[in-house]
Amino acid sequence: MDVDSMKIEAVIEKINMLYNKSKEEELTTEEKEFQQKLKKRYIDNVKRNFRGQLEGIELKKKK
């Protein structure tokens, strides 16, 4: 599954599913790698959104 083409909602759902599964049983190596890719995609999305918000801020001079 291509993580980069997934909607962020699906990424979050898969992260949560793998987390819950890891609490019940050991994840396979493939699942752990997939989980890391999902987490990276999520964090990159948060950073991109945060950067966008910061770029939209204009500083005003005090009078």
Backbone as XML, in Angstrom:
<?xml version="1.0"?>
<chain id="A" units="angstrom">
  <residue number="1" name="MET">
    <atom name="N" x="0.848" y="-1.177" z="0.000"/>
    <atom name="CA" x="0.000" y="0.000" z="0.000"/>
    <atom name="C" x="0.892" y="1.239" z="0.000"/>
  </residue>
  <residue number="2" name="ASP">
    <atom name="N" x="0.577" y="2.203" z="-0.861"/>
    <atom name="CA" x="1.364" y="3.422" z="-0.979"/>
    <atom name="C" x="0.889" y="4.446" z="0.050"/>
  </residue>
  <residue number="3" name="VAL">
    <atom name="N" x="1.714" y="4.693" z="1.031"/>
    <atom name="CA" x="1.363" y="5.592" z="2.133"/>
    <atom name="C" x="1.178" y="7.023" z="1.636"/>
  </residue>
  <residue number="4" name="ASP">
    <atom name="N" x="1.993" y="7.443" z="0.675"/>
    <atom name="CA" x="1.940" y="8.825" z="0.196"/>
    <atom name="C" x="0.630" y="9.175" z="-0.497"/>
  </residue>
  <residue number="5" name="SER">
    <atom name="N" x="-0.041" y="8.200" z="-1.076"/>
    <atom name="CA" x="-1.291" y="8.479" z="-1.779"/>
    <atom name="C" x="-2.523" y="8.320" z="-0.881"/>
  </residue>
  <residue number="6" name="MET">
    <atom name="N" x="-2.314" y="7.894" z="0.365"/>
    <atom name="CA" x="-3.434" y="7.694" z="1.288"/>
    <atom name="C" x="-3.927" y="9.031" z="1.834"/>
  </residue>
  <residue number="7" name="LYS">
    <atom name="N" x="-5.234" y="9.129" z="2.052"/>
    <atom name="CA" x="-5.778" y="10.305" z="2.729"/>
    <atom name="C" x="-5.340" y="10.257" z="4.181"/>
  </residue>
  <residue number="8" name="ILE">
    <atom name="N" x="-5.195" y="11.432" z="4.785"/>
    <atom name="CA" x="-4.673" y="11.502" z="6.152"/>
    <atom name="C" x="-5.595" y="10.785" z="7.135"/>
  </residue>
  <residue number="9" name="GLU">
    <atom name="N" x="-6.896" y="10.781" z="6.868"/>
    <atom name="CA" x="-7.831" y="10.074" z="7.744"/>
    <atom name="C" x="-7.545" y="8.574" z="7.739"/>
  </residue>
  <residue number="10" name="ALA">
    <atom name="N" x="-7.226" y="8.045" z="6.563"/>
    <atom name="CA" x="-6.898" y="6.622" z="6.450"/>
    <atom name="C" x="-5.571" y="6.317" z="7.135"/>
  </residue>
  <residue number="11" name="VAL">
    <atom name="N" x="-4.632" y="7.253" z="7.046"/>
    <atom name="CA" x="-3.338" y="7.086" z="7.716"/>
    <atom name="C" x="-3.549" y="6.989" z="9.221"/>
  </residue>
  <residue number="12" name="ILE">
    <atom name="N" x="-4.336" y="7.895" z="9.769"/>
    <atom name="CA" x="-4.610" y="7.901" z="11.211"/>
    <atom name="C" x="-5.311" y="6.608" z="11.626"/>
  </residue>
  <residue number="13" name="GLU">
    <atom name="N" x="-6.266" y="6.175" z="10.821"/>
    <atom name="CA" x="-6.995" y="4.939" z="11.126"/>
    <atom name="C" x="-6.048" y="3.735" z="11.164"/>
  </residue>
  <residue number="14" name="LYS">
    <atom name="N" x="-5.137" y="3.650" z="10.201"/>
    <atom name="CA" x="-4.177" y="2.538" z="10.158"/>
    <atom name="C" x="-3.195" y="2.612" z="11.323"/>
  </residue>
  <residue number="15" name="ILE">
    <atom name="N" x="-2.742" y="3.827" z="11.668"/>
    <atom name="CA" x="-1.837" y="3.991" z="12.811"/>
    <atom name="C" x="-2.509" y="3.459" z="14.070"/>
  </residue>
  <residue number="16" name="ASN">
    <atom name="N" x="-3.748" y="3.858" z="14.283"/>
    <atom name="CA" x="-4.485" y="3.418" z="15.471"/>
    <atom name="C" x="-4.724" y="1.910" z="15.466"/>
  </residue>
  <residue number="17" name="MET">
    <atom name="N" x="-5.044" y="1.360" z="14.300"/>
    <atom name="CA" x="-5.283" y="-0.077" z="14.187"/>
    <atom name="C" x="-4.013" y="-0.858" z="14.542"/>
  </residue>
  <residue number="18" name="LEU">
    <atom name="N" x="-2.874" y="-0.425" z="14.001"/>
    <atom name="CA" x="-1.617" y="-1.117" z="14.286"/>
    <atom name="C" x="-1.206" y="-0.941" z="15.749"/>
  </residue>
  <residue number="19" name="TYR">
    <atom name="N" x="-1.478" y="0.228" z="16.312"/>
    <atom name="CA" x="-1.169" y="0.446" z="17.727"/>
    <atom name="C" x="-1.979" y="-0.512" z="18.601"/>
  </residue>
  <residue number="20" name="ASN">
    <atom name="N" x="-3.271" y="-0.596" z="18.325"/>
    <atom name="CA" x="-4.124" y="-1.497" z="19.114"/>
    <atom name="C" x="-3.706" y="-2.951" z="18.944"/>
  </residue>
  <residue number="21" name="LYS">
    <atom name="N" x="-3.343" y="-3.322" z="17.737"/>
    <atom name="CA" x="-2.885" y="-4.688" z="17.490"/>
    <atom name="C" x="-1.591" y="-4.962" z="18.254"/>
  </residue>
  <residue number="22" name="SER">
    <atom name="N" x="-0.694" y="-3.966" z="18.311"/>
    <atom name="CA" x="0.592" y="-4.153" z="19.002"/>
    <atom name="C" x="0.409" y="-4.334" z="20.508"/>
  </residue>
  <residue number="23" name="LYS">
    <atom name="N" x="-0.693" y="-3.811" z="21.044"/>
    <atom name="CA" x="-0.970" y="-4.000" z="22.468"/>
    <atom name="C" x="-1.399" y="-5.435" z="22.756"/>
  </residue>
  <residue number="24" name="GLU">
    <atom name="N" x="-1.987" y="-6.097" z="21.763"/>
    <atom name="CA" x="-2.489" y="-7.459" z="21.931"/>
    <atom name="C" x="-1.467" y="-8.521" z="21.547"/>
  </residue>
  <residue number="25" name="GLU">
    <atom name="N" x="-0.677" y="-8.231" z="20.519"/>
    <atom name="CA" x="0.304" y="-9.206" z="20.029"/>
    <atom name="C" x="1.474" y="-8.476" z="19.375"/>
  </residue>
  <residue number="26" name="GLU">
    <atom name="N" x="2.531" y="-9.200" z="19.154"/>
    <atom name="CA" x="3.726" y="-8.651" z="18.514"/>
    <atom name="C" x="3.449" y="-8.395" z="17.032"/>
  </residue>
  <residue number="27" name="LEU">
    <atom name="N" x="3.830" y="-7.198" z="16.559"/>
    <atom name="CA" x="3.690" y="-6.901" z="15.139"/>
    <atom name="C" x="4.804" y="-7.589" z="14.355"/>
  </residue>
  <residue number="28" name="THR">
    <atom name="N" x="4.498" y="-7.928" z="13.118"/>
    <atom name="CA" x="5.530" y="-8.500" z="12.253"/>
    <atom name="C" x="6.487" y="-7.389" z="11.833"/>
  </residue>
  <residue number="29" name="THR">
    <atom name="N" x="7.606" y="-7.761" z="11.287"/>
    <atom name="CA" x="8.581" y="-6.780" z="10.807"/>
    <atom name="C" x="7.954" y="-5.879" z="9.748"/>
  </residue>
  <residue number="30" name="GLU">
    <atom name="N" x="7.179" y="-6.465" z="8.847"/>
    <atom name="CA" x="6.518" y="-5.690" z="7.796"/>
    <atom name="C" x="5.526" y="-4.695" z="8.389"/>
  </residue>
  <residue number="31" name="GLU">
    <atom name="N" x="4.784" y="-5.127" z="9.400"/>
    <atom name="CA" x="3.818" y="-4.231" z="10.043"/>
    <atom name="C" x="4.525" y="-3.093" z="10.765"/>
  </residue>
  <residue number="32" name="LYS">
    <atom name="N" x="5.642" y="-3.391" z="11.408"/>
    <atom name="CA" x="6.407" y="-2.348" z="12.095"/>
    <atom name="C" x="6.948" y="-1.325" z="11.102"/>
  </residue>
  <residue number="33" name="GLU">
    <atom name="N" x="7.447" y="-1.806" z="9.960"/>
    <atom name="CA" x="7.953" y="-0.899" z="8.928"/>
    <atom name="C" x="6.825" y="-0.041" z="8.367"/>
  </residue>
  <residue number="34" name="PHE">
    <atom name="N" x="5.673" y="-0.656" z="8.127"/>
    <atom name="CA" x="4.514" y="0.071" z="7.621"/>
    <atom name="C" x="4.058" y="1.112" z="8.641"/>
  </residue>
  <residue number="35" name="GLN">
    <atom name="N" x="4.067" y="0.749" z="9.915"/>
    <atom name="CA" x="3.687" y="1.667" z="10.982"/>
    <atom name="C" x="4.613" y="2.884" z="10.997"/>
  </residue>
  <residue number="36" name="GLN">
    <atom name="N" x="5.908" y="2.662" z="10.818"/>
    <atom name="CA" x="6.863" y="3.767" z="10.793"/>
    <atom name="C" x="6.617" y="4.686" z="9.597"/>
  </residue>
  <residue number="37" name="LYS">
    <atom name="N" x="6.303" y="4.114" z="8.445"/>
    <atom name="CA" x="5.997" y="4.922" z="7.259"/>
    <atom name="C" x="4.746" y="5.760" z="7.489"/>
  </residue>
  <residue number="38" name="LEU">
    <atom name="N" x="3.740" y="5.150" z="8.118"/>
    <atom name="CA" x="2.502" y="5.874" z="8.415"/>
    <atom name="C" x="2.765" y="7.033" z="9.375"/>
  </residue>
  <residue number="39" name="LYS">
    <atom name="N" x="3.550" y="6.772" z="10.415"/>
    <atom name="CA" x="3.861" y="7.819" z="11.391"/>
    <atom name="C" x="4.620" y="8.962" z="10.736"/>
  </residue>
  <residue number="40" name="LYS">
    <atom name="N" x="5.574" y="8.636" z="9.852"/>
    <atom name="CA" x="6.338" y="9.667" z="9.152"/>
    <atom name="C" x="5.414" y="10.507" z="8.278"/>
  </residue>
  <residue number="41" name="ARG">
    <atom name="N" x="4.493" y="9.860" z="7.575"/>
    <atom name="CA" x="3.535" y="10.569" z="6.719"/>
    <atom name="C" x="2.672" y="11.505" z="7.552"/>
  </residue>
  <residue number="42" name="TYR">
    <atom name="N" x="2.219" y="11.044" z="8.712"/>
    <atom name="CA" x="1.387" y="11.860" z="9.593"/>
    <atom name="C" x="2.166" y="13.067" z="10.112"/>
  </residue>
  <residue number="43" name="ILE">
    <atom name="N" x="3.382" y="12.839" z="10.588"/>
    <atom name="CA" x="4.201" y="13.924" z="11.128"/>
    <atom name="C" x="4.542" y="14.939" z="10.038"/>
  </residue>
  <residue number="44" name="ASP">
    <atom name="N" x="4.867" y="14.465" z="8.841"/>
    <atom name="CA" x="5.147" y="15.374" z="7.726"/>
    <atom name="C" x="3.931" y="16.232" z="7.410"/>
  </residue>
  <residue number="45" name="ASN">
    <atom name="N" x="2.747" y="15.653" z="7.494"/>
    <atom name="CA" x="1.516" y="16.396" z="7.251"/>
    <atom name="C" x="1.304" y="17.473" z="8.316"/>
  </residue>
  <residue number="46" name="VAL">
    <atom name="N" x="1.545" y="17.140" z="9.569"/>
    <atom name="CA" x="1.404" y="18.108" z="10.661"/>
    <atom name="C" x="2.389" y="19.259" z="10.459"/>
  </residue>
  <residue number="47" name="LYS">
    <atom name="N" x="3.632" y="18.935" z="10.124"/>
    <atom name="CA" x="4.649" y="19.970" z="9.895"/>
    <atom name="C" x="4.250" y="20.889" z="8.744"/>
  </residue>
  <residue number="48" name="ARG">
    <atom name="N" x="3.765" y="20.308" z="7.649"/>
    <atom name="CA" x="3.365" y="21.094" z="6.483"/>
    <atom name="C" x="2.213" y="22.041" z="6.842"/>
  </residue>
  <residue number="49" name="ASN">
    <atom name="N" x="1.233" y="21.540" z="7.570"/>
    <atom name="CA" x="0.109" y="22.377" z="7.985"/>
    <atom name="C" x="0.557" y="23.488" z="8.924"/>
  </residue>
  <residue number="50" name="PHE">
    <atom name="N" x="1.453" y="23.165" z="9.846"/>
    <atom name="CA" x="1.947" y="24.151" z="10.801"/>
    <atom name="C" x="2.729" y="25.245" z="10.072"/>
  </residue>
  <residue number="51" name="ARG">
    <atom name="N" x="3.591" y="24.836" z="9.123"/>
    <atom name="CA" x="4.347" y="25.808" z="8.329"/>
    <atom name="C" x="3.410" y="26.738" z="7.578"/>
  </residue>
  <residue number="52" name="GLY">
    <atom name="N" x="2.357" y="26.173" z="7.010"/>
    <atom name="CA" x="1.379" y="26.969" z="6.282"/>
    <atom name="C" x="0.704" y="27.992" z="7.176"/>
  </residue>
  <residue number="53" name="GLN">
    <atom name="N" x="0.402" y="27.595" z="8.404"/>
    <atom name="CA" x="-0.206" y="28.532" z="9.348"/>
    <atom name="C" x="0.774" y="29.632" z="9.729"/>
  </residue>
  <residue number="54" name="LEU">
    <atom name="N" x="2.028" y="29.266" z="9.963"/>
    <atom name="CA" x="3.031" y="30.265" z="10.332"/>
    <atom name="C" x="3.279" y="31.253" z="9.199"/>
  </residue>
  <residue number="55" name="GLU">
    <atom name="N" x="3.283" y="30.769" z="7.971"/>
    <atom name="CA" x="3.507" y="31.650" z="6.830"/>
    <atom name="C" x="2.356" y="32.629" z="6.643"/>
  </residue>
  <residue number="56" name="GLY">
    <atom name="N" x="1.185" y="32.298" z="7.132"/>
    <atom name="CA" x="0.025" y="33.163" z="7.003"/>
    <atom name="C" x="-0.063" y="34.233" z="8.081"/>
  </residue>
  <residue number="57" name="ILE">
    <atom name="N" x="0.842" y="34.190" z="9.049"/>
    <atom name="CA" x="0.821" y="35.158" z="10.146"/>
    <atom name="C" x="1.587" y="36.408" z="9.739"/>
  </residue>
  <residue number="58" name="GLU">
    <atom name="N" x="0.974" y="37.562" z="9.974"/>
    <atom name="CA" x="1.644" y="38.831" z="9.711"/>
    <atom name="C" x="1.873" y="39.535" z="11.038"/>
  </residue>
  <residue number="59" name="LEU">
    <atom name="N" x="3.085" y="40.011" z="11.227"/>
    <atom name="CA" x="3.408" y="40.741" z="12.446"/>
    <atom name="C" x="2.947" y="42.181" z="12.307"/>
  </residue>
  <residue number="60" name="LYS">
    <atom name="N" x="2.394" y="42.716" z="13.374"/>
    <atom name="CA" x="1.955" y="44.109" z="13.383"/>
    <atom name="C" x="2.840" y="44.884" z="14.340"/>
  </residue>
  <residue number="61" name="LYS">
    <atom name="N" x="3.197" y="46.092" z="13.936"/>
    <atom name="CA" x="4.017" y="46.943" z="14.793"/>
    <atom name="C" x="3.141" y="47.578" z="15.861"/>
  </residue>
  <residue number="62" name="LYS">
    <atom name="N" x="3.714" y="47.697" z="17.056"/>
    <atom name="CA" x="3.003" y="48.385" z="18.128"/>
    <atom name="C" x="3.074" y="49.877" z="17.863"/>
  </residue>
  <residue number="63" name="LYS">
    <atom name="N" x="2.012" y="50.578" z="18.203"/>
    <atom name="CA" x="1.979" y="52.034" z="18.000"/>
    <atom name="C" x="2.458" y="52.756" z="19.214"/>
  </residue>
</chain>
